[in-house]
Amino acid sequence: MAVAVHTFPAIYVMKWPQMSPQEAEQDLRQRAVTTFGAQTPAIQALAPLLAPDVPDAFETIPLSTVSIEYVLDSSTSVDSYGLPGGLQGIWFAPDHPTFGPSMWRFGFSKSFHGYVINIHGEQHFKFNNIVTANYSHPGAVIVADTPRSRRWLQFFHKYGLEYGFPLFTHDKVGAIESGRKVHTDTWVLNSMKKPFSQFLLPSAYLEGFSVDDFMHAGYNGTIWDPLLSDDVVMCSCSLHMFPDRIERRQFGRFAYNLVRIKDDKETTSWFRRYRETLSNTAFVHIQA
């Protein structure tokens, strides 16, 4: 059962549409400093990530290059005990907004604290027994081997980014796994270590958000509240699950796909579809 603890003021004042990644990062840094002040802990922690003259700011966090063959054959430290069968295995995002071609393994947490982003602020929730995606676990997130992807992966590993998916339950996921023509939706919780525990700007940027999504979402300023509405399409970030495919949406608009390339036993038709991309991409993950 979810319990809302408290809310925080809105902090989203960025405007990124039509910007290159470099322009967006510079805009993010300038607006964050203007809003919060250059000496706040969150801005000080963001500075090395966004400053172009310190590309190796997180180089002390070791990374390993891996091939798709290694990923398919390897085990992981992700705690998947309790994870619904329909979410097990390896999931591939062909065009993630920050990482490009990248892979995820879902996990399962017995206790999770996180925030859901509203247009006017954030709400804090606690859940027991919840599906997660955790950047803290080596091998849980595998990204294209580019300087930008490396830096962002190391940053979110250092600050413990974890997403929680409250409505990906055994009953709903199991219905999809059994072949029933249904799909299940979930809103998304965000969790990070201090100084970002109440400052979700980095995780929002990671997923490609713009200020227009928050300020002009098309719902006449409606604040979606999971305690009052089951319509997760009103949430700023939601996942919509189909057999071996998950759509990530922002305020109901399609953002990108996650497809399952390997279940708990073997590769799927999605792996065959993306085999060439997977084979021709150099990947990297946090070294165990």
N, C-alpha and C positions, 0 to 999 in steps of 0.2 A: 504494500500500500504506500503510495507516494504522500509525502507530507511537505507542503510548502513552508519553508522556514522564514524567509524574509525576501524583500526585493531591493534592488539597487538602482540608482539613477542610470539613465541611458548614457552611453559613452561614445556612440557611433556617429562621428562627424566627418568621416572620410568620403571621398567621391572619386571612384576609380574607373567608371565606364570609359571605354575607348583609350585607355592608357596601356602602354607597354608594361611588362613586369618591372622594369627598372624605374619607370615613372611612378608606378603605383607604390613601390617600396619607398621612394623618396617622399611622395605625398603622405603616405602613412606616417613616416617619421616626423615630418614637419607638423602635421595636424595633431599628432599625439603629443608632441612637445608643447605645442601651443595650448592644448587643452589641459594638460596635466602638469606641465612644468618639467624642465630638463632634469631636475634632480630627484624626481620621484623614483622609487625602486623599480617600478615597471618599465619606465622609460630608459633607465640606466641599463636594465637587462636587455631591452630591445635594441639598444644602440649598436652593439657588435654585430647583430644579425643583419641590420639594415645598412650599415656603413660599408660602402663599396671598397674602402681602403683597408679593411680587415677581413679578408675572405677566409682566413684560417682561425677565426676566433674560437671555434669549437673543435679544433683539430685534436685536442686531447681525448675526445670521445672516439674510440677506434672503430673504423668501418672495414668491412670485407666486401670485395667484389665477388659476385656469384653469377652463375649461369642458370638458365631456366632448368636445365637438367639437374643441377644441384638442388634447386628449390623443390622440384617435384620429388626428389629422393630423400630429402633431409627431414629430420624431426625438428621440433621447436620447443622452446621453454614456455610457450603460451599455455596458460592453464585453461584447457578446454573441457575439463570434467564438468558435466552438467550442460554442455552446449548442445542445443537441438541438432539432430542429424542433418537437417536441411541447411545448416549454416557451417558445417564442418568442412575442412579442406582448404583450398587456396582460391582466393578471389582476385580477379584482375580488372583494373581500371585502365582501359586503353588510352584515355585522355583526361587524366586528373588535372584540374586547373593549375596546380603548383608543381606536381611531380611528373606529369606526363605519364607514360606507361609505368604502372606500379602495381604491386600485389599486397594483399592483406590476408591475415589469418584472424578470425574472430576468436575471442576468449569468453570466459564466463567468470563473473565475480560474485562472491557471496555477500559483499557489502560495497555500496557505491554511493559517493556524494558527488553531485554535479549541478550544473546550472542549465536552464533552458533560456534562450535569448528571445525576448519580446521586443516589439518596436520601441517601447518606452522603458525598457529596463531588463533585468534578469531575475529569475526566480530560482531559489536553491531547493533541491530535492535530495532525499535519501531513499535508496532502493536496496532491497535484499534480493539476491539471486537474479542477476541481470546480465544480458549479453553485452560484451564490450569490444572495443578496438583500442588496443593499448600500445602506445609508442615507447613505453618503458621496457618492454620485453624484447630482447634481441631476436631478430628473425620474424617478428610479428608484422613489420612493415618493410617492404622491399621496394626500392625506388630506382628510377633510371639514374645511371651514373653520370650526373652533370654537376658542376660546381654549385649551382643554385640548389638542386635537390639535396646534395650532401649537407649543405649548410643548414637547410630547413629541417632535415631529418635529425641532425645532431642537436639542433636547438630544441625541438619538441621532445626528444629523448631526455635531454637534460632537465627540462621542466615538466616531465611526466604527463604529457597530454594523454588523456583517455576519453573516449566517447562511450556513452551508455545508451542502449536501445531498449527502453522499458517494455515495449509491446511486442518484441520478438520472443514470444512465449512458446513453450513446447506444443501447446494445442494448436496455435495458429501456424507455426512453421511446419508442424507435423501434417496439417491438412494439405499444405502445398506439396510436401514430400510424398504424400500418398497419391498425388495425381489429381486431387480435386481442383476444379476450375475456380479457385478463389485466390485472392492475394491479401497480404496483410501489410499494414502500414505501422510505422512507429515514428514518434518524435525523437529528437536527439538531445542528450545531455552532454555537457562539456565539463571536463575537470582538468585543472592544471595546478602545479605547485606554486607557492608564493614566488614572486609578487604578482602572479597572474591568476590566482585563485578567484579573484573578484574582478578580473580584467580580461575579458574574453576576446579582445581585439585580435590577438595573434591567431587563435584557432579559427576565427571567422575569416580572416584574410587567407588562411591556408585553403579554405573551401571556396574561395573565389567570390566572397560577398562584396557588394558595393553599397554605398550609403543610400542609393536610390532604392535598393531592395528594402531597406529599413524605413525610409521616410516616405516612400511612394509605393507601397506594396500593392496597391489596388484594392484594399479592403476598407477604405475610408477611415483609416486610423484605428481599426479594430485591434485590440490586444488579445492575442490568442492565449488562453490559459488552460493547461491540461487538466486542471481540476474542474473546469466548467464546460469543456468541449472535447468530444472525441474525434473531431474533424482535424486530423493532423496536417492536412493540406494548409491550414492556417498557420502552422508553425514555420518559423524562419528556415529551419532545416529539418527535412523528413526523409525517411527511407521507405520505399514501396517495393515489396518483395513479390517476385514471380518465380516459377521453377527455374533454378540455376541462374537467376538474374535479379539484380536489385537496382532500382532507379533512385538516384539521389536528387532531391528537388529542393528548390528555394522558393518559399511562399507558393508552392504548387507548380512552379515552372521547372521543367526538366533541366538538370545541371550536367549529370554524367551517369554512365552505367558502371556497375560492378557485375562481372559475370564469373561464375564458378568454373574454373578450368580443371580443377581436380576435386572430387568429393573425398570421402574418407578412405576410398579404395583405389579409384582409377580416374584417368583423365576423362573429360566430357567433350561434347561436340563443340563447345566454346573454345577449348584448347586447340582443336583442329582448325577452327576458323581463324584463330590468332597465332597459329604456330610460327608463321614467318616473322611477325612482329616480335614475338617473344624470343625467337632464336637470334634475331638481329639486334637486340637491345642489350647493352651492358647494364647490369643491375648491381646495386649495392645495398647492404643492410648493416645494422649495428652489430658489431662483433661480440659474440658471446664471451 
